[in-house]
Amino acid sequence: MRIFIRYILDYFREGFNLWSHMALAVFLSFAIYINYTYNIHRTITYKYRDQYESVVYILVLYLMAFFVATAVISIFRNTNKKLRDTPIANGRFLLFGILGLILLSFDSSYYFMQFIRGSYHENYYVSRWIHSCVSNLGSFATVIVPLYLIYAVVRHFKPELYGLKLNGANVKPYLWMTLFMMPLIYVASFQPDFLETYPTYTNYHEYRFLGTAQWVTAGIYELCYGFDFLSVELFFRGFMVVALSKFVDREAILPMVAVYCFLHFGKPMGETISSIFGGYILGILAYSSRNIYGGLIAHLGVAWGMEYMAFLHT
C-alpha cells in the first residue's frame, strides 16, 4: 500500500497544477449536466444506431473532451514553459491521440456489430445471448489488434507494450482499492438508475435451449464482459497514458480522464462522476508504474462487484 501512496504523492509534488485541474473540473461538470439533462449520449446511440453518424457524433464528443483537456493543461502551464512545448503544440501527441479516438469511437458505438447481428443461432434467445457475448469481445478487433498494428508498424512508437510489460508490477494496492470500493458499490446498488443498468447479463433463457445450467451461460457471459475491460485498460491507461506520455510526460493523464468520463455517458450519473476519480488515480498509477496490471485487476473487481450486487437484487 505504501508504493500506492508514494506514486500519488510523487505526482502531486512534481506536476500538480491547481488551475488546470479546477478548469477541467468545471468543464466536466458542465458536460455531465448537459448530457444527463438532455440525454445527449442516449439520443445518439438510439437515433443513429447502426448508422455511421453514430460513430461520427461519438467521435466528436471524444475529440471535444480530448482537446479541451489538452488546451486546459497547455493554457495553465508552468510559467517557465513556452506554448510550443505544451501538449496542444505536440504534433505526435495529437496525431496518435486522434487516431486512438477514432478506434474508440468505432468500438463504443458498436457500429460493426450490425453486420453479424442475428446470424449466430436459429433460436432467438440463444442468438441474443451469443450476441451479448460477442459484443463484449468485439474490442479485440476494433481496439486491441489495431493498437498493436500501430505498435508494430511505427518505428519510433514503442511504449512498453502499452503497459503489458511487468516492470515489477505490484498488484496489492489495487486489491486494497477494490476491497475499499465494495461497500460503496453495495450502497449504490440500491439506486434505481443502477438497477436499470446492472446486471448487464439478463435472463435470455438461453440455458433452457442449450440444455445447461444458467450459471454456466451466465459465467461465460461474465468472462466475455470482463474481457471488455482488458481493452478499456489497454486503451485508456496503456495507450493514452503509458504510450502518449512518451510525448508529453505526465500531462497525458488529464486528457485521458476527460475522454474516460465521456465514455461513461451511457452509464448512471454516479458511475460517470466516480469514473473521473477512478480514472485519475489509475492514470497516475499506470504512469508511475508503467504497467496496467493493477488497474486491470481493480477494474475487473469493481465491474464484477457491480454485477454481483445487482444479481443479489434481482
N, C-alpha and C positions, 0 to 999 in steps of 0.2 A: 504493500500500500504506500510505502514511503516514496518509491520511484514514481508512482502515480502523482503524488502531490508535488514532487520535485519538478516533473515535466511542466505542470501547470504554473508553479511559482516562477520557474525559469522563463516561461513565455511572458508572463506579466512583467517581470523585471526588465526584460530585454526589448520587448516590442509592443507593449500595450499603449494604444493611443485612445484616450477617453473620448475625444471629439468624434473620431471616426466610428467608434462603437455606438455612441449616442445617436449620431446621424443615421446609421444603418438601422438602429432600433426603431427610430421614428418611421423610416421608410417601410420596414417590415410590418410594423403595427398598422400603418395606413393600408398596406396591401392586403393584410389579413382581414381588416374591417371591410374593405371593398369586396373582396372575394366572397366572404360569408354573408354579406348583406345582399348582394346581387347575384349570388350563385354563379360566378363567372366560370369557374372550372367545370362545374356540373353542366352548365349550358353548352360549353364547348364539347364535352365528351358525349353528351346525349344528342345534341342537334347535329353534330358533324361526325357521328360515329361511322367508321369505315370509309370516311372521305379524307382526301389529302389535306383538306382545310384543317382538320383536327391536328395534324402534325404541324402545320404552319402556325396556327394560333398558340399551341402549346410551346413551340419553339420561341415565339415572340415573348411569351411570359418568362421563359427561362433566360432569354437574352436580356430582358429588362432587369431581372434580378442580378444577373452576372455583371452587366455594365454599370448599373447603379452602384453596386458594391465596389466594383473596381474604381469607379470615379470617386467615390467617397474616400477610399483609403489613399487615393492619389492627391485629392484636394487637401485632406487633413494629414499631409505627410510631415515628416520631421523637417524642421526649418533648414537643416543643412543638406537636404536632398532636393535636387532640381527636378522639375516636372518631367524632363526627358528620361529620368532614371526611375520613374514610377511605373506601376503596372499598366496604367492606361496608355503608356507610350511604348510598351514592350510588345513588339510585333509577334514574337513566338508565343508568348503567353496568350495573347488574344486569338491568334490563329488556332492553336491547339484547343483552347477553351471553346471556341465556336464549333470546331469540328466535333468535340465531345458532346456538346449540347445538341447537335443535330442527331447524333446517335441516340441520346437520351430521349429526344422527342419522339422518334420512331418507336422506341421501346415503351415509353409510358403512355403513348396513345393507342398501343396495340393495333397499329394500322395493318400489319401483315397477317394478323390472325384471321381476317375476313377470308383469306384465300384458302384456308383449310377448315374453317368452321363447318360443322355438320358432316364431315367426311370421316369421322372416326369409327362409328359403330351404328348398326341398323337400329338399335334400341335408343330411344330419345334420352332416357335417364342416364344410361351408360355414356352416351355421347357427350352429354353436358358435363359429366364428371371428368371424362378424359380431356375435354376442352379446358376445364379449370386447371387441371394438372399441367397441360401443355402450355397454357398462357403464362404460368409461372416459370416455365423452362425456356420461354421464348427469348429471354435476355441473353441466353448463351449465344444466339445468332445475331442479336441486334446490338449487344454491348461487348461481351467478353471477347468473341472472335475478332471483331473489328479493332478493338483496342490492342490486341496482341499482334494483329497485322501491322498496325501503325508502329508498334514497338519493334517489329522485325524489319520493317522497310526503312524507317527513318534512322539514319546512322547516328545523328547527334542526340537522339532522344532515347536514352537508356536508363529510365528511372527505377532501378532496383526491382524490376518485375512488378511494378505498381504496388509495392509493399508486400509481395508474396515471398520475398526472401526473409528468412527467420530473423536475422540481425539481433540475435539474443532476445527474442520475444519473451516477455513476461506477462502471462495472462491472469495472474492472481488479482491484480487491482480491478480488472474488468469483471471478474467473478463477484467481487465485493460490490461493485457498482450495480450489477444485475440483481443481486440479492437485495440491495437497498431499494431498488425500483419496484419490487414485488408488492409491498404494502400500498404504494401509490397506484399501481395498476388495479389492485383489488378495489380500492375506493372508486377509481374511475369506472370500473366495470358496472357500477350501479347507474351510470348516466344513460339516458335514453339514446343519445347520439352514438355512444359507444356500442350499445347492443344493436343499433341499426347497421353497424359496420362489421362487427365481430360476433361470432366466429366467421371467418371468410369461407370456411367449409360449411356448406349447408346440406341438409339431408336430401340428396338426389335419389335415394332408394336404389342406387346403382348396385349395392351389395346384394340386393334381392335377386337381381337378374344375373349377377356374376357368380352366385352361389357361394358366397363367402360371408364372413362376419363383418359388421360395419367398421369395427376398429381397424381392420386390415385396409379397407379402401380409404378410411379417414386418415390412417397413418401414412399411406402412400401420398395422399394429397398434401399432408403437412410436411413431408420431406421435400416435395416439389415446391411448396410455399417457402420453405427455408432456403432452397437453392436461390430463389429470387433475391434474398438478402446478401448472398455472396456477390452478385452483380452490383447491388447497391453499395456495399462497402468497397468493392473494387473500383467502382466509378468515382464515388464521392471522396473517399479517403485515399484510395490508391492512385487514381488518376488526377483528381482535382487538387489534392494536397501533396502527396509524395512526388508525383510527376511534375506538376506545374510549379511546385516550389523550387524546382531546378532553375526556373527563370526569374521568379520574384521572391524567393525565400518565403518567410512566414506570412507574407501578405497574400498568399494563395488561400489562406484559411477563410477569411470573411466572404469572398465571392462564393466559395463552396457552401457556406452556411446559408447564404441568401437563396441559392438555387435549391438547396436541400429543403428549405422552408417551403418554397413554391411547389416542390414535388409532392408535398403533403396536402395540397389544397383540396384534394378529394376526400380527405380523412376528417374525422371530428376536429373541431377547432382546438380543443385542448391538446390533442395529439400534435397538431401543427405547431402550436406555441412551444410545446415541450421539445419538438424536433430542433428548434433553434438552439436550445441549451445543450441538448444531447449531441447534435452535430458539431457544435462549437468545441465541446470537451473532447469528442472523438477525433476531431480535426487536429487539435493541439497534440493529442497523444500520438496520432499517426505521424505528424510532422516530427515529433521528437524521437520516436522510436524507429521510424522509417519502416514500419510494417503495419498490416491491417488485421492481424490475427486476433488481437484482443478486442478490437472493435467489432469484429465479426461474431465473436462469442457473446459479447454484450448485446448486440443487435438481435441475434437469434434467441437469446434468453428472454429478452423483452417481448419479441414478436410471438414466440410460442407461449410465453406467460399470458399475453393478452388473449390468445386463442383459448388457453385452458380456463381462464377466468370467465370468459364468455360461455364456454361449454357448461360450466357449473350453473349458469343462469338458465340455460336452455335445455 
